[in-house]
Amino acid sequence: MADGLGNDGATQDTKGDTTYVENVENIAFATAKSQANVRPFTKRMIQLYLICLIGTMNSCINGFDGSLMSAINDMKPYLNMFDMKSTGAKTGFVFAIYTIGGICGGLFAGPLTDTWGRRWGMVAGGIFINRKGDIHITG
């Protein structure tokens, strides 16, 4: 029998006189997987892994900022300096500033990259991130 799928959702692969059968949940994925010759360590795949790593690092820094805000909100000097309480409308607004900033940044990012291209959009994002780091350091 040739390589392929049976009607019952099982992949069949014949090698010599032996037929291997594997039950699958997604027939389309199993078909694509059996027909593709995916090599995980080519130059392009490593490049893809590095690009995905950048997105993952961005998600990690978002989580870091959220936990940092929680820790700062628990510090007595911060609460005293800004006349804040650990709960309330003012504290909610301070926590919302981070999300509001992300939304506002997204409004500018699209037109910026449409006008000057992806590289300049990334340069502008890098500049803003560095300024954010300067604010964190001096704060």
N, C-alpha and C positions, 0 to 999 in steps of 0.2 A: 504494500500500500504506500502511496506517496505521502510526503509530509502534508499536514493540513489538519482540519478540524472535523470531528464527527458531528452529527446532528444533536448529540446529547450534551454538548459543552465540554467535551474532553479533547485535548490536543493529542494528536497521534504523530509519532515520529518513528520512521522505520530506518534502522541502520543495519544493513546486512539482513540476517534472518530474524532479528529481534525487533519487536514493535514496543515502543514505550508509550504509555497512556498516562496523561495527567489531567485531573479534573480542574477546571478553571471557573472563576466567577464572571469574568469579562471576556467574551469570545473575541471581540475586536482587538482588545489589547494583546491577548494571547497570539492572535494571528500576526499582528504587527511585530511582536517580540520574536516570533519564530522566523519571520522573513527578514528582519533587520540584522545587520552585522554590526552591532554596537560595540565599539572598543572604548572602554572607560578612561584610558590614559593617553589619548591622542593630544596633540597640541591644542586643538580647538576645544576639547572637553575640559582640559585643565584651565583654559581661558574662561570657559563657562563656570567652572567651579569657583574661580577667583571673583567673577562678577557676582555670583550668588553669595559669596562670602561678604562682599561689601554690603549687600542688602541685609544680610543677617547681622552684621556689625551695627548697622543703622538701627535695626530693631532692638538690639541689645542696649544701645545708648539711650533709646527711648525708655526702656525699662529702668535703666540706671537713673535717668533724670526723675522719673516718677518716684523711685525709692529715695532719692536724695531729697526731693521735696518733702516727703513724709518725715524723714529724719530731721530736716531743718525745722519743720513745723512743730516738732517736739522740743526744740531747744528754747530754754527760758530767755537767754539774751536776745534771740530773734523776736520772740513774742513781746518782750519789753520794749525793744528798740522801735518796733513798728506798731506798737499799741494793738497787738493782735490777740485773739484767743485761739485755742487749739481747734475750735469748731465755730461755725457761723458764716454769715454771708461774705465777710471780708476774706476769710480763709478760703472759701469756695471760689471766689473770684481769683485769688492768687494762684490756686491750682488750675483754674480754667485758662489762665493766661497762656500756659504752655500749648494747650490745644488750639486756642484762638490764633496764636502765632503760627502754628502749622497750617491752619486753614488760610490765613492771610498770605503766607508764603506760597501756598499752592496757587493762589490767584495770580501771582506774579510769575511763577515758574513757567506756566504754559505759554503765555505770550512771549516771554524772554527766549525760550528755546525755539519757538516758532519763528521769531524774528532773526536771532543770531546763531541758532544751531545748538546742538546738544552740548558741545564742548564749552561754550560760553555760559550756558546754563549751569554746568557743573562747576565752572570757575566761580560764578556768582554764589552758588551754594557753598563752595569751600570758603569763600571770603566771609559769608555770614556765619558759618560754623566757627571759623577762627575768631570772629568778633564775639560770638557767644562764649567761646572759651576764655577770651580776655575778661569778659564780664564775670564769669565764674571765678577766675583766678583773683581778680581784684576785690570780689565780694567776700 
